[in-house]
Amino acid sequence: MSGALKAVSAPVRVNSFLPYGRQAIDDEDIAAVADALRSDYLTTGPYVSRFEAALAKTVGAKHATVCANGTAALHMAARALDLGRGSVVVVPAITFLATASAPHMNGAEIVFADVDPETGLMRPEDLEEALSRTSHADAVFNVHLNGQCGDLEAIADIARAHGAKLVDDACHALGTAYVARNGGVSPIGANRFSDISVFSFHPVKTIAMGEGGAVTANDSGLAKRLVRARNHGMTRDPADFANAGDAFDENGDPNPWYYELIEPEFNWRASDIQCALGLSQLNKLGRFVARRRALAAAYDALLAGCAPIARPCARTRPCLPAWHLYAARIDFARAGISRAAVMRALQAEGIGTQVHYFPVHRQPYYARRYGVQALPGAERYYARALSLPLFASMTEDDAVRVVDALKRVLGL
Ligand SMILES: Cc1ncc(COP(=O)(O)O)c(C=O)c1O
């Protein structure tokens, strides 16, 4: 293939093994982290607020709260929306464990929804069906799998009609935009149709913080609650103080040492070191996304002759995806080879692949707790899923190498 697609340079590394995802760290990132290390702040400092402001601007949200990782972000969302004991949260069955486990760890019970067998995304009818299995639902945690999104307006309408809040698990979708029915384009994270969006900046994601995550919201009350959920549930805002006698001096000024516990929370803070990296990476988001889109298009073209055994993942209409993952669809039964054998053969050729995801409702914990609901779309999506390497420092020739090896292994 031509060399038209230029890899984002990542001078730190490179070996010939192609993992399914990895970070692209350059000298600018290293300089930013070194700057944080030389500063007075290792934990909360100026990089935290600078990164939050830049992230909020990038996704078009009023508030961004950065935190330790995407799981912490989901937990903070559950705390801020009071999704605790007695609450019910709908979660699509094809997602990472944390989408269900974070609200569940806060006491909520989970109802798993089915998904589209070709995209892995929860459809409006899947949400309706899941809601028909519960007496009530307090929230829907919708997942933008692989970086695509489905019909967000219909999902928001259904959630609202049932009195449920809508949380976007956008851990795959930084840089993705939704195209509304009226033609309006809104970045995921702007919460145009949802209440809260949650991101992960794990190294395989679109930008890397080492470990890192964020929550975006437009409601200032929710944003304040999210900040509290990140930091022990404590407040230093005099307007919140309940113990006037302890809080204020004889002139009515707040005592300088004083803080109050509103309700107990964990420490989910991100450090200034992590946020220096996050900010530096965010500056490159446009290039990273362009690169991921170009590589996804290259894979699409390379797989064009491989149907019906290997195909690209189906595309959703109202979406400009940033492609966190390139999830190929492979009919292993038709190819006469198991998925494990394909993965091992590719591994032997220096190519890492992964399966996103084993249906969460069949994980032993949830199966024991709720029984196993028949979710045929999730089963069909899972059966054919295989994520091929996709990351910003990959070259076009890497994609050719992956598809050549895949074709050989599948006997194509
Ligand atoms: C859809 C989804 N939700 C939540 C998470 C949790 O993010 P983190 O690994 O940063 O805790 C991930 C990360 O893999 C994810 O893919």
The ligand as an SDF file (V2000), in Angstrom:
LIG
                    3D

 16 16  0  0  0  0  0  0  0  0999 V2000
  -15.8210    0.5920   28.5560 C   0  0  0  0  0  0  0  0  0  0  0  0
  -14.8690    0.7600   29.7090 C   0  0  0  0  0  0  0  0  0  0  0  0
  -15.3540    1.2270   30.8740 N   0  0  0  0  0  0  0  0  0  0  0  0
  -14.5560    1.4140   31.9450 C   0  0  0  0  0  0  0  0  0  0  0  0
  -13.2050    1.1370   31.8930 C   0  0  0  0  0  0  0  0  0  0  0  0
  -12.3680    1.3280   33.1160 C   0  0  0  0  0  0  0  0  0  0  0  0
  -11.3240    2.2300   32.8880 O   0  0  0  0  0  0  0  0  0  0  0  0
   -9.9550    2.1050   33.7360 P   0  0  0  0  0  0  0  0  0  0  0  0
   -9.2070    0.9280   33.1910 O   0  0  0  0  0  0  0  0  0  0  0  0
   -9.2550    3.4010   33.4440 O   0  0  0  0  0  0  0  0  0  0  0  0
  -10.3240    1.9540   35.1570 O   0  0  0  0  0  0  0  0  0  0  0  0
  -12.6630    0.6660   30.7120 C   0  0  0  0  0  0  0  0  0  0  0  0
  -11.2160    0.3670   30.6310 C   0  0  0  0  0  0  0  0  0  0  0  0
  -10.7660   -0.6090   30.1230 O   0  0  0  0  0  0  0  0  0  0  0  0
  -13.5100    0.4610   29.5860 C   0  0  0  0  0  0  0  0  0  0  0  0
  -13.0240   -0.0230   28.4420 O   0  0  0  0  0  0  0  0  0  0  0  0
  1  2  1  0
  2  3  1  0
  2 15  2  0
  3  4  2  0
  4  5  1  0
  5  6  1  0
  5 12  2  0
  6  7  1  0
  7  8  1  0
  8  9  2  0
  8 10  1  0
  8 11  1  0
 12 13  1  0
 12 15  1  0
 13 14  2  0
 15 16  1  0
M  END
$$$$
